Amino acid sequence: MLLDIALPDMDGLSVLKEIKEINPSAVVHMVTGIGGEAIEREAKKLEADGYITKPVDAVTLINLIKSI
């Protein structure tokens, strides 16, 4: 799953936490345009499988999807 951190009704980190509680083996890569080390640390703490920042070029995105 590719999950944006900035969502309209809920932040992506909260969604990540819920997903991992329901299915700890779910593969979730965070995507964000707001960046920052604190957010990346929190995503890792919540067991995100990866973290990429926008803008994401097509090659990087394709390679990420293939790796999943």
C-alpha positions as CSV (number, residue, x, y, z in Angstrom):
1,M,0.0,0.0,0.0
2,L,1.1,3.5,-0.7
3,L,-0.3,5.8,2.0
4,D,0.0,9.6,2.0
5,I,0.6,11.2,5.3
6,A,-1.6,14.3,4.5
7,L,-5.2,13.1,4.3
8,P,-8.4,15.2,4.4
9,D,-10.0,13.7,7.5
10,M,-7.2,11.9,9.3
11,D,-3.4,11.9,9.2
12,G,-1.7,9.1,7.4
13,L,0.3,8.1,10.5
14,S,-2.9,7.4,12.4
15,V,-4.1,5.3,9.5
16,L,-0.8,3.5,9.4
17,K,-1.2,2.7,13.1
18,E,-4.7,1.3,12.6
19,I,-3.6,-0.8,9.5
20,K,-0.7,-2.3,11.4
21,E,-2.9,-3.1,14.4
22,I,-5.4,-4.9,12.1
23,N,-2.7,-6.6,10.0
24,P,0.9,-6.4,11.2
25,S,2.2,-8.0,8.0
26,A,0.6,-5.4,5.7
27,V,3.2,-3.7,3.6
28,V,2.8,0.1,3.8
29,H,5.0,2.7,2.3
30,M,4.4,6.3,3.3
31,V,4.4,9.0,0.7
32,T,4.6,12.7,1.7
33,G,5.2,16.1,0.5
34,I,5.7,17.6,4.0
35,G,8.8,15.6,4.8
36,G,10.9,16.0,7.9
37,E,13.0,13.8,10.1
38,A,10.4,13.7,12.9
39,I,7.7,12.4,10.6
40,E,10.0,9.8,9.1
41,R,11.0,8.6,12.6
42,E,7.4,8.4,13.6
43,A,6.5,6.4,10.5
44,K,9.4,4.0,11.2
45,K,8.3,3.7,14.8
46,L,4.8,2.7,13.6
47,E,6.5,0.1,11.4
48,A,6.1,1.7,7.9
49,D,7.9,-0.4,5.4
50,G,9.2,2.6,3.5
51,Y,9.1,6.4,3.2
52,I,9.3,8.5,0.1
53,T,8.9,12.2,-0.5
54,K,7.0,14.0,-3.2
55,P,7.4,14.8,-5.9
56,V,8.1,11.2,-6.8
57,D,9.5,10.5,-10.2
58,A,8.0,7.7,-12.3
59,V,11.0,5.5,-12.2
60,T,11.3,5.6,-8.4
61,L,7.6,4.8,-8.1
62,I,7.6,2.0,-10.6
63,N,10.7,0.4,-8.9
64,L,9.0,0.7,-5.5
65,I,5.9,-1.0,-6.7
66,K,7.9,-3.7,-8.3
67,S,9.8,-4.3,-5.1
68,I,6.6,-4.7,-3.2
